Amino acid sequence: MNKQYSPEEYNLKKSEILTTMSLNPKSIEKVFQDFTQNLPHQNLVLRNTENVVGDMIDNSKNVVQSFDVSNGEDIRYCYEVT
């Protein structure tokens, strides 16, 4: 990812990138997408939970198949519960 370049190589690489961006912005988007595919990302967001199945759940207990729940207990199949 971080590669050491001499000042001449850096200026050359910089001019190549700027030329590519001005000619075809979609190619930069593709390069970015390819780059991010190789990076790890967080699968679930569960904070202070016990016995839960779902995503974006905070401070909850016994929650099944629910999403975006805060301070829930003994609930199932819910969405946006606070």
C-alpha positions, 0 to 999 in steps of 0.5 A: 500500500505505502510504497517509497518513491524518489522525488522524481518517481513521485512527481511522475506517478502524481502526473499519471494519476492526475491525467487519468482522473481528468480523462476518466473519473470512472476509472478512479472509482473502479481503482478505489472499489478494487482497493477497498475490496481487499481491506477488512470491514466490520461485519456486525455492530453489537455493543453490550449485548447478550443472546442476540441475533441481528445487527446494530444492537446496543444494550440489549438481551434476548433479541432475535432477528432484529435490527437497529435496536437500543435497550431492548429485551426479549423481543423478536423481528423488530426494526428501529426500536429504542 
